[in-house]
Amino acid sequence: MRVCGIIAEFNPFHNGHQYLIHKAKEITSADTVVVVMSGDFVQRGEPALIDKYHRTRMALAGGADLVLEIPALFCLGNAGQYASAAVKILESTGKVSQISFGSESCDTGALVRIADTLNDDSILIEDRIRSFRTKGLSYPAARARAYSEVRADITCADPESDPEILSDIQILNSANDILAVEYIRAMKSAAPVAIQRRGAGYSDPYDADSSFQSSSALRYMIFSGRDVSGYIPGFTDAALRECHLTGPDHDKWFDALRYAVLSVDRSEEHTSE
């Protein structure tokens, strides 16, 4: 039995996710698809639009055979922590031989090359990142520059003009490719399978010419009262109608958190010795 793994949030499940699952099955000839998914809180610390149980039902209706949960601790971490936990869960099943993911570049060779460089030369790259950060560069800019310099040292190329290095830097600036690199860095036994992302980018706004909208665009449309039925499967449309939807009002979440903190009796607090 051939088993393919997919890492996802399905926030909410849309046409692009349906395409990813079907394409993963087609490319890998998988008999079974195992999805590892964030729970009620997703990356960046935001609450999911719909609870994890309904999102699990969406995944199963969309072609997944089994859905496992990524613990919230790792969903709230950085890309590397999120990817490492997700990949470990999939590989720990002992059945997943391939892990499929959406990619802007869909260049598996380049993604593997970047992942290997970041792993093999991690100490040198991190040192250079820290140096560039002290000079005012953002973390993404510092990592891109550190990577380009290290690759240039390895290949004896000019980091400003070498096509391979310039292509790698573009990959390191693409949202899905960034995660793809982190997935590959974490893989010990599974093989990576990149699938060309179609339609809108990771956080692109609404595009009237595409049947594939980004999750963020769909969430915005939903809370703006706009019709999204053309961009989601019927089972997602049904869930949106019957479920409580968690909105983007962060002030309300802060009020709830403050209430929870202030209502805890000091005798119930746990301290480490």
Rosetta silent file (secondary structure, phi, psi, omega in degrees, C-alpha in Angstrom):
SEQUENCE: MRVCGIIAEFNPFHNGHQYLIHKAKEITSADTVVVVMSGDFVQRGEPALIDKYHRTRMALAGGADLVLEIPALFCLGNAGQYASAAVKILESTGKVSQISFGSESCDTGALVRIADTLNDDSILIEDRIRSFRTKGLSYPAARARAYSEVRADITCADPESDPEILSDIQILNSANDILAVEYIRAMKSAAPVAIQRRGAGYSDPYDADSSFQSSSALRYMIFSGRDVSGYIPGFTDAALRECHLTGPDHDKWFDALRYAVLSVDRSEEHTSE
SCORE:     score description
SCORE:     0.000 S_00000001
   1 L     0.000  129.331 -179.953    0.000    0.000    0.000 S_00000001
   2 L   -98.205  125.641 -175.986    1.353    3.409   -1.027 S_00000001
   3 E  -120.364  128.094  178.305    0.592    6.219    1.449 S_00000001
   4 E  -110.250  138.881  177.607    1.028    9.928    0.742 S_00000001
   5 E  -105.141  148.316  176.165    1.065   12.582    3.461 S_00000001
   6 E  -135.594  136.401  178.171   -0.181   16.169    3.216 S_00000001
   7 E  -105.127  128.595 -171.636    0.329   18.994    5.712 S_00000001
   8 E  -154.329  169.161  171.735   -2.525   21.480    5.824 S_00000001
   9 L  -120.520  -30.003  178.274   -4.721   23.922    7.712 S_00000001
  10 L    49.670   59.755 -171.750   -7.849   23.911    5.511 S_00000001
  11 L  -121.946   67.684    2.269   -8.900   27.287    6.828 S_00000001
  12 L   -97.918  175.764  177.240  -11.317   26.820    5.096 S_00000001
  13 L   -68.553  124.747 -177.190  -11.135   23.871    2.705 S_00000001
  14 L  -131.462 -175.243 -175.680  -11.376   25.274   -0.835 S_00000001
  15 H   -58.644  -35.838  178.947  -10.994   24.271   -4.485 S_00000001
  16 H   -64.157  -37.283  177.499   -7.212   24.550   -4.302 S_00000001
  17 H   -67.752  -40.685  177.087   -7.090   22.043   -1.444 S_00000001
  18 H   -59.668  -43.770  178.675   -9.339   19.682   -3.386 S_00000001
  19 H   -62.322  -42.636 -178.707   -6.969   19.964   -6.353 S_00000001
  20 H   -59.966  -46.066 -178.902   -3.932   19.320   -4.117 S_00000001
  21 H   -65.001  -46.355 -179.091   -5.347   16.078   -2.717 S_00000001
  22 H   -64.866  -41.040 -179.520   -6.450   14.756   -6.095 S_00000001
  23 H   -68.609  -37.380  178.133   -3.170   15.730   -7.764 S_00000001
  24 H   -61.439  -42.999  177.932   -1.141   14.166   -4.943 S_00000001
  25 H   -63.014  -40.913 -178.363   -2.989   10.887   -5.425 S_00000001
  26 H   -65.647  -47.273 -175.355   -2.458   11.051   -9.176 S_00000001
  27 H   -70.271  -40.992 -174.447    1.272   11.827   -9.051 S_00000001
  28 H   -90.903   -8.988 -173.998    2.187    9.420   -6.253 S_00000001
  29 L    55.768   35.549 -176.902   -0.280    6.654   -7.209 S_00000001
  30 L   -73.022  140.606  173.041   -1.173    6.616   -3.527 S_00000001
  31 L   -84.150  -26.837 -173.754   -3.852    4.267   -2.224 S_00000001
  32 E  -138.674  140.458  174.915   -4.213    6.339    0.934 S_00000001
  33 E  -116.905  123.151  176.427   -3.802   10.007    1.844 S_00000001
  34 E  -106.771  123.366  178.041   -2.961   10.959    5.426 S_00000001
  35 E  -104.440  132.661  170.304   -3.444   14.622    6.310 S_00000001
  36 E  -109.920  124.907 -166.298   -1.802   16.199    9.338 S_00000001
  37 E  -131.493  146.908  172.726   -3.685   19.367   10.174 S_00000001
  38 E   -64.610  156.434 -178.426   -3.576   22.234   12.643 S_00000001
  39 L   -89.321 -129.096 -176.422   -6.307   22.217   15.272 S_00000001
  40 L   -78.333  -12.480  174.464   -8.408   25.118   16.488 S_00000001
  41 E  -123.720  136.126 -174.597   -5.452   27.503   16.256 S_00000001
  42 L  -109.885 -174.846  179.120   -3.421   27.879   13.083 S_00000001
  43 H   -57.625  153.048 -176.774   -0.087   29.449   12.157 S_00000001
  44 H    72.956    6.663  174.066    0.494   33.017   13.305 S_00000001
  45 H    80.137    9.238 -177.397   -1.585   32.253   16.395 S_00000001
  46 L   -84.434  145.083  172.928   -4.951   32.940   14.824 S_00000001
  47 E   -69.613  142.416  179.492   -8.067   30.929   15.711 S_00000001
  48 L   -67.216  151.359  179.893   -9.299   28.821   12.820 S_00000001
  49 L   -60.020  -41.806 -178.715  -12.384   30.008   10.969 S_00000001
  50 L  -127.566  147.183 -176.789  -14.156   26.704   11.684 S_00000001
  51 L   -60.237  159.563 -172.934  -13.474   24.197   14.492 S_00000001
  52 H   -64.980  -26.860 -178.179  -11.080   21.321   13.859 S_00000001
  53 H   -71.209  -43.914  177.054  -13.801   18.651   13.840 S_00000001
  54 H   -69.079  -34.802  177.522  -15.724   20.192   10.960 S_00000001
  55 H   -68.122  -31.883  174.747  -12.472   20.889    9.116 S_00000001
  56 H   -64.994  -42.414  177.858  -11.569   17.221    9.566 S_00000001
  57 H   -62.528  -37.868  176.526  -14.893   16.238    8.015 S_00000001
  58 H   -61.070  -45.855 -178.750  -14.142   18.556    5.107 S_00000001
  59 H   -60.474  -42.413  179.948  -10.747   16.899    4.576 S_00000001
  60 H   -67.024  -40.135  177.606  -12.315   13.430    4.591 S_00000001
  61 H   -66.696  -27.652 -177.734  -15.034   14.541    2.185 S_00000001
  62 L   -86.652    0.821  175.198  -12.324   16.062   -0.006 S_00000001
  63 L   122.583   -8.091  176.746  -10.389   12.818   -0.437 S_00000001
  64 L   -74.047  151.400  179.100   -8.289   12.316    2.699 S_00000001
  65 L  -104.865  -23.227  179.765   -8.452    8.899    4.375 S_00000001
  66 E  -151.100  138.323  178.072   -7.063    9.842    7.777 S_00000001
  67 E  -123.944  125.535  177.230   -6.593   13.191    9.526 S_00000001
  68 E  -113.018  157.466 -175.339   -4.129   13.698   12.385 S_00000001
  69 E  -105.438  136.143  170.923   -3.700   16.834   14.484 S_00000001
  70 E   -84.727  123.896  179.632   -0.601   18.998   14.880 S_00000001
  71 L   -55.130  143.455 -175.612   -0.427   20.064   18.562 S_00000001
  72 H   -55.506  -34.835 -179.354   -1.219   23.758   19.050 S_00000001
  73 H   -53.422  -41.615 -176.452    2.240   24.407   20.534 S_00000001
  74 H   -83.895  -28.149  174.785    3.851   23.694   17.164 S_00000001
  75 H   -64.066  -32.026 -177.404    1.166   25.440   15.119 S_00000001
  76 L   -87.412   -1.918  178.880    1.997   28.608   17.036 S_00000001
  77 L   -84.292 -172.610  178.562    5.746   28.232   16.426 S_00000001
  78 L   -76.928  178.487 -175.930    7.801   29.421   13.483 S_00000001
  79 H   -58.578  -39.757 -179.557    7.790   27.733   10.074 S_00000001
  80 H   -65.790  -41.967  179.783   10.597   25.365   11.041 S_00000001
  81 H   -67.408  -42.408  178.193    8.891   24.217   14.246 S_00000001
  82 H   -61.202  -48.599 -177.556    5.553   23.777   12.494 S_00000001
  83 H   -65.358  -43.005 -178.375    7.098   21.814    9.642 S_00000001
  84 H   -60.580  -44.846 -179.854    9.262   19.652   11.900 S_00000001
  85 H   -65.903  -43.705 -178.064    6.316   18.579   14.057 S_00000001
  86 H   -62.779  -46.750 -179.705    4.073   17.925   11.046 S_00000001
  87 H   -64.621  -40.849 -179.845    6.653   15.830    9.216 S_00000001
  88 H   -61.830  -40.616  178.629    7.530   13.875   12.361 S_00000001
  89 H   -61.955  -46.079 -179.236    3.875   12.982   12.899 S_00000001
  90 H   -63.642  -46.821 -177.817    3.521   11.733    9.316 S_00000001
  91 H   -69.677  -26.247 -179.822    6.763    9.745    9.340 S_00000001
  92 H   -69.579  -15.523  176.317    5.941    8.303   12.785 S_00000001
  93 L   -67.468  -22.560 -177.498    3.034    6.415   11.244 S_00000001
  94 L    74.886    5.659 -176.350    5.604    4.166    9.610 S_00000001
  95 L  -119.401  -28.360 -174.485    3.447    4.161    6.475 S_00000001
  96 E   -76.167  117.003 -178.245    3.905    7.545    4.786 S_00000001
  97 E  -103.004  -18.025  179.671    6.534    7.224    2.054 S_00000001
  98 E  -139.265  143.547  176.396    5.905   10.557    0.284 S_00000001
  99 E  -121.325  122.404 -175.680    4.848   13.989    1.493 S_00000001
 100 E  -105.337  147.946 -176.964    3.128   16.248   -1.023 S_00000001
 101 E  -156.576  153.962  175.396    2.800   20.025   -0.831 S_00000001
 102 E   -75.799  148.440 -175.637    1.885   23.034   -2.944 S_00000001
 103 E  -149.223  136.004  175.369    4.759   25.026   -4.375 S_00000001
 104 L   -68.814  -41.713 -177.009    5.125   28.219   -6.361 S_00000001
 105 L   -83.826  -33.806 -174.981    8.276   27.006   -8.118 S_00000001
 106 L    54.167   31.776 -179.714    7.422   23.277   -8.277 S_00000001
 107 L  -108.873   88.229 -175.217   11.184   22.718   -8.621 S_00000001
 108 H   -60.177  -39.526 -179.820   11.875   19.763   -6.343 S_00000001
 109 H   -60.227  -44.566  179.586   15.583   19.734   -7.186 S_00000001
 110 H   -67.081  -40.624  179.818   15.998   23.371   -6.175 S_00000001
 111 H   -62.297  -41.644  178.199   13.926   22.897   -3.017 S_00000001
 112 H   -67.025  -41.536  178.909   16.088   19.929   -1.986 S_00000001
 113 H   -59.836  -45.698  179.922   19.283   21.861   -2.784 S_00000001
 114 H   -64.802  -44.409 -179.965   18.187   24.776   -0.625 S_00000001
 115 H   -61.613  -43.269  179.751   17.098   22.490    2.215 S_00000001
 116 H   -63.898  -40.603  179.274   20.400   20.584    2.132 S_00000001
 117 H   -64.938  -43.973  179.604   22.406   23.817    2.177 S_00000001
 118 H   -64.810  -31.555  177.170   20.412   25.199    5.108 S_00000001
 119 H   -78.519  -49.617 -173.394   20.950   21.922    6.994 S_00000001
 120 H   -69.502  -33.185 -177.143   24.576   21.260    6.101 S_00000001
 121 L  -116.194   33.354 -173.491   25.764   24.842    6.633 S_00000001
 122 H   -60.883  -39.577 -177.363   23.274   25.847    9.323 S_00000001
 123 H   -66.247  -47.176 -179.602   25.864   27.193   11.785 S_00000001
 124 H   -63.607  -43.945 -179.464   27.590   29.391    9.207 S_00000001
 125 H   -64.884  -43.066  179.725   24.281   30.642    7.797 S_00000001
 126 H   -64.470  -37.359  176.820   22.860   31.433   11.240 S_00000001
 127 H   -61.560  -43.770 -179.182   26.031   33.338   12.148 S_00000001
 128 H   -70.257  -34.445  176.583   25.708   35.462    9.020 S_00000001
 129 H   -61.291  -45.949  178.801   22.000   35.994    9.633 S_00000001
 130 H   -60.220  -40.192  179.494   22.750   37.361   13.093 S_00000001
 131 H   -63.441  -44.919 -179.592   25.399   39.644   11.616 S_00000001
 132 H   -68.641  -32.263  179.236   23.027   41.002    8.968 S_00000001
 133 H   -65.164  -36.019  179.072   20.259   41.427   11.536 S_00000001
 134 H   -67.565  -17.279  179.044   22.507   43.726   13.598 S_00000001
 135 L   -93.793    6.450  174.272   22.810   45.870   10.464 S_00000001
 136 L    98.958    1.843  179.560   19.053   46.369   10.318 S_00000001
 137 L   -75.661  145.611  173.341   17.995   43.705    7.815 S_00000001
 138 L   -67.594  163.880 -179.167   14.724   41.871    8.374 S_00000001
 139 H   -60.251  -47.956  179.103   15.016   38.142    9.076 S_00000001
 140 H   -58.453  -41.253 -179.652   13.886   37.079    5.544 S_00000001
 141 H   -67.790  -39.877  179.682   16.310   39.538    3.928 S_00000001
 142 H   -65.463  -41.647  179.848   19.137   38.481    6.232 S_00000001
 143 H   -67.203  -39.915  179.287   18.540   34.779    5.538 S_00000001
 144 H   -61.623  -43.559 -178.980   18.391   35.357    1.777 S_00000001
 145 H   -69.393  -40.578  178.784   21.667   37.239    1.802 S_00000001
 146 H   -63.077  -43.650  179.821   23.359   34.719    4.106 S_00000001
 147 H   -62.195  -45.867 -177.040   22.201   31.848    1.914 S_00000001
 148 H   -62.187  -38.578  179.846   23.371   33.520   -1.298 S_00000001
 149 H   -67.702  -41.767 -179.590   26.840   34.171    0.149 S_00000001
 150 H   -67.050  -42.655  177.648   27.231   30.599    1.416 S_00000001
 151 H   -63.217  -37.484  178.549   26.056   29.124   -1.899 S_00000001
 152 H   -63.483  -39.598  177.538   28.458   31.440   -3.714 S_00000001
 153 H   -64.511  -38.369 -177.965   31.321   30.160   -1.548 S_00000001
 154 H   -69.492  -42.924 -173.236   30.332   26.556   -2.310 S_00000001
 155 H   -99.226   -2.400 -177.215   29.971   26.998   -6.066 S_00000001
 156 L    56.782   42.988 -177.948   32.566   29.769   -6.551 S_00000001
 157 L  -113.546  167.158  176.273   29.861   31.863   -8.237 S_00000001
 158 L   -87.583  115.046 -176.741   28.885   35.517   -8.152 S_00000001
 159 L   -63.774  -18.952 -178.626   25.865   35.792   -5.795 S_00000001
 160 L   -85.141  -16.389 -175.015   24.669   38.895   -7.640 S_00000001
 161 L  -133.708  -13.072 -177.270   24.458   37.280  -11.075 S_00000001
 162 L   -65.869  122.589 -175.811   24.501   33.486  -10.794 S_00000001
 163 H   -59.024  -39.109 -177.935   21.139   32.210  -12.185 S_00000001
 164 H   -66.178  -45.118  179.814   20.925   29.294   -9.755 S_00000001
 165 H   -65.731  -42.528  179.298   21.509   31.449   -6.682 S_00000001
 166 H   -62.933  -38.487  177.289   19.091   34.125   -7.897 S_00000001
 167 H   -65.683  -41.129  178.812   16.454   31.436   -8.506 S_00000001
 168 H   -62.164  -39.628 -179.894   17.029   30.012   -5.026 S_00000001
 169 H   -65.226  -38.544  176.907   16.554   33.448   -3.463 S_00000001
 170 H   -62.350  -40.074  177.229   13.244   33.853   -5.285 S_00000001
 171 H   -62.010  -41.171 -179.378   12.152   30.509   -3.859 S_00000001
 172 L   -71.381   -5.010  176.996   13.116   31.659   -0.356 S_00000001
 173 L  -108.506    7.674 -178.696   10.812   34.638   -0.827 S_00000001
 174 L  -108.337  129.289 -169.073    7.738   32.571   -1.792 S_00000001
 175 H   -56.858  -51.649 -178.726    5.358   31.608    1.016 S_00000001
 176 H   -69.579  -35.240  178.104    4.581   28.008    0.031 S_00000001
 177 H   -67.107  -33.527  176.563    8.155   27.350   -1.071 S_00000001
 178 H   -60.011  -46.959  177.809    9.427   28.564    2.309 S_00000001
 179 H   -65.950  -39.560  179.602    7.283   25.928    4.001 S_00000001
 180 H   -58.428  -43.598  178.232    8.264   23.338    1.384 S_00000001
 181 H   -60.197  -43.030 -179.905   11.942   23.898    2.190 S_00000001
 182 H   -67.284  -35.785  175.657   11.218   23.442    5.897 S_00000001
 183 H   -61.012  -47.394 -177.382    9.275   20.236    5.223 S_00000001
 184 H   -64.855  -39.246  177.587   12.192   18.817    3.235 S_00000001
 185 H   -58.048  -33.435 -175.855   14.684   19.848    5.920 S_00000001
 186 H   -86.717  -15.468 -175.208   12.657   17.835    8.429 S_00000001
 187 L   -70.414  132.455  177.473   12.174   14.706    6.284 S_00000001
 188 L  -111.107  -36.797 -176.359   14.104   11.630    7.384 S_00000001
 189 L  -127.179  -27.760 -178.535   12.417    8.818    5.459 S_00000001
 190 L   -80.211  155.485  177.613    9.678   10.303    3.263 S_00000001
 191 E  -102.216  142.048  179.938   10.306   11.698   -0.221 S_00000001
 192 E   -79.882  143.387  176.479    9.101   15.190   -1.207 S_00000001
 193 E  -132.932  105.717 -179.342    6.502   15.643   -3.956 S_00000001
 194 E   -86.093  138.017  177.113    5.974   19.234   -5.118 S_00000001
 195 E  -122.633  129.502 -178.096    2.710   20.195   -6.808 S_00000001
 196 E   -58.963  121.962  176.700    2.401   23.410   -8.789 S_00000001
 197 L   -69.635  136.006 -179.730    0.244   25.872   -6.899 S_00000001
 198 L  -112.193  149.659  175.309   -2.605   27.148   -9.068 S_00000001
 199 L    74.874 -142.200 -173.812   -4.479   30.424   -8.931 S_00000001
 200 L   -64.178  150.279  175.403   -4.013   32.916   -6.111 S_00000001
 201 L   -75.379 -179.697 -172.129   -0.887   33.015   -4.004 S_00000001
 202 L   -49.810  -48.987 -177.847   -0.724   32.270   -0.295 S_00000001
 203 L  -125.631   25.923 -179.237   -2.229   35.562    0.923 S_00000001
 204 L   -64.618  149.694  174.314   -3.289   37.146   -2.358 S_00000001
 205 L   -71.679  175.298 -178.661   -6.473   39.239   -2.453 S_00000001
 206 L   -57.016  135.051  178.070   -9.558   38.150   -4.386 S_00000001
 207 L  -124.435  107.364 -174.951   -8.960   37.505   -8.088 S_00000001
 208 L   -62.902  -19.004 -176.115  -12.175   37.478  -10.126 S_00000001
 209 L   -91.218    1.336 -175.572  -10.453   35.622  -12.991 S_00000001
 210 L  -122.001  143.049  174.108   -9.472   32.574  -10.936 S_00000001
 211 L   -88.927   -2.352  178.403  -11.448   29.644   -9.521 S_00000001
 212 L  -114.134  104.095  179.026   -8.657   29.163   -6.984 S_00000001
 213 L  -101.268  155.800  175.749   -8.710   31.826   -4.276 S_00000001
 214 L   -73.168  155.984  178.620   -6.360   32.084   -1.290 S_00000001
 215 H   -61.041  -39.611 -178.674   -7.705   31.096    2.124 S_00000001
 216 H   -65.029  -39.079  177.681   -7.156   34.629    3.421 S_00000001
 217 H   -64.530  -41.065  179.392   -9.162   36.095    0.521 S_00000001
 218 H   -65.309  -41.693  178.499  -11.999   33.659    1.182 S_00000001
 219 H   -61.498  -42.465  178.418  -12.067   34.486    4.895 S_00000001
 220 H   -61.740  -43.648 -179.557  -12.249   38.189    4.066 S_00000001
 221 H   -64.287  -40.617 -179.029  -15.057   37.562    1.589 S_00000001
 222 H   -61.059  -46.372 -177.675  -16.987   35.428    4.056 S_00000001
 223 H   -79.234   -7.282  173.544  -16.944   38.097    6.751 S_00000001
 224 L   -95.015    0.882  177.959  -17.817   40.730    4.164 S_00000001
 225 L    78.647   17.997 -178.296  -20.976   38.810    3.335 S_00000001
 226 L   -91.593  154.215 -178.463  -19.894   37.931   -0.204 S_00000001
 227 L   -76.438  124.344  179.372  -20.751   34.706   -1.994 S_00000001
 228 L  -116.546    9.657 -173.361  -17.824   32.235   -2.042 S_00000001
 229 H   -60.753  -24.874  179.495  -19.732   29.171   -3.254 S_00000001
 230 H   -77.181   -7.688 -174.227  -17.916   29.184   -6.590 S_00000001
 231 H  -116.941    3.854 -177.847  -14.537   28.746   -4.896 S_00000001
 232 L  -136.282  152.843  174.598  -15.306   25.974   -2.393 S_00000001
 233 L   -66.169  163.393 -179.095  -16.742   22.444   -2.568 S_00000001
 234 H   -60.280  -36.148 -178.697  -20.377   21.968   -1.558 S_00000001
 235 H   -68.053  -30.693  174.847  -19.470   20.358    1.772 S_00000001
 236 H   -70.410  -41.191  178.403  -17.466   23.440    2.775 S_00000001
 237 H   -58.777  -42.072  179.409  -20.372   25.677    1.789 S_00000001
 238 H   -64.746  -41.620 -179.860  -22.675   23.592    4.002 S_00000001
 239 H   -64.905  -39.533  179.136  -20.259   23.781    6.942 S_00000001
 240 H   -62.421  -28.925 -178.854  -19.976   27.549    6.631 S_00000001
 241 H   -81.046  -29.880 -173.786  -23.754   27.763    6.920 S_00000001
 242 H  -101.624  -17.432 -174.661  -24.118   25.495    9.948 S_00000001
 243 L   -94.815  156.572  167.972  -20.975   26.222   12.001 S_00000001
 244 L   -73.730  130.099 -179.201  -20.059   29.048   14.315 S_00000001
 245 L  -101.729  130.037  179.185  -17.465   31.105   12.450 S_00000001
 246 L   -85.878  118.688 -174.612  -14.577   32.603   14.358 S_00000001
 247 L   -84.790  175.566 -175.903  -14.087   36.171   13.222 S_00000001
 248 L   -89.868   12.232 -177.350  -10.975   38.324   12.871 S_00000001
 249 L   -77.278   92.972 -175.823  -11.846   40.658   15.779 S_00000001
 250 H   -67.379  -26.045  179.276   -8.652   40.328   17.821 S_00000001
 251 H   -62.209  -38.488  178.605   -9.938   42.737   20.481 S_00000001
 252 H   -65.841  -38.070  178.312  -12.618   40.224   21.457 S_00000001
 253 H   -67.831  -35.585  176.709  -10.008   37.500   21.762 S_00000001
 254 H   -64.974  -40.144  178.550   -7.886   39.746   23.955 S_00000001
 255 H   -61.280  -41.510  179.347  -10.886   40.382   26.200 S_00000001
 256 H   -65.749  -41.269  178.886  -11.438   36.632   26.535 S_00000001
 257 H   -65.059  -43.252  179.320   -7.760   36.047   27.319 S_00000001
 258 H   -61.892  -41.519  177.991   -7.723   38.847   29.898 S_00000001
 259 H   -60.861  -44.571 -178.646  -10.824   37.406   31.550 S_00000001
 260 H   -61.889  -41.629 -179.219   -9.218   33.950   31.696 S_00000001
 261 H   -67.632  -45.856 -175.946   -6.031   35.335   33.254 S_00000001
 262 H   -72.325  -21.025 -177.619   -7.787   37.528   35.807 S_00000001
 263 L   -90.167   -3.711  178.946  -10.221   34.807   36.836 S_00000001
 264 L   -80.779  126.422  176.565   -7.533   32.288   37.791 S_00000001
 265 L   -70.572  138.750 -177.900   -7.083   31.947   41.548 S_00000001
 266 H   -59.420  -28.124  179.332   -3.458   32.382   42.581 S_00000001
 267 H   -69.185  -16.693  179.304   -3.678   29.066   44.441 S_00000001
 268 H   -91.786   -8.190 -178.571   -4.303   27.386   41.080 S_00000001
 269 L   -70.222  143.806  179.467   -1.195   28.812   39.457 S_00000001
 270 L  -108.535  127.230  177.869    1.608   26.376   38.690 S_00000001
 271 L  -121.541  149.333  178.411    5.173   27.486   39.151 S_00000001
 272 L   -94.935  137.110  179.931    8.357   25.620   38.347 S_00000001
 273 L   -82.795    0.000    0.000   10.952   25.245   41.059 S_00000001
